[in-house]
Amino acid sequence: MSELKSKQLLHLVMGGRVRDPRTVEFIDPYSVHVVGVYPSYDEAAEAWRAQAQRTVDDAEMKYVIVHLHKLLEPDV
């Protein structure tokens, strides 16, 4: 891959039932819903928004975007 090309930035969208809506401590990590992995933040935000709006009436359901590229290459 050329240095001039932009770097791939992967984002994971996931969610589930949390103990406290102010945190991301999932009640049952085995039942976390993995929405998908997306190559851009904009695509991930669109997927997150769709899931969050679907569960807007359930205060214990929370969806998040995880910046996988920051976990895969923390020094970059």
Buried (B, 14 or more C-beta within 10 A) or exposed (E): EEEEEEEEBBBBBBBBBBEEEEEBEBEEEEEEBEBEBBEEBEBBBEBBEEBBEEBEEEEEBBBBBBEBBEEEEEEE
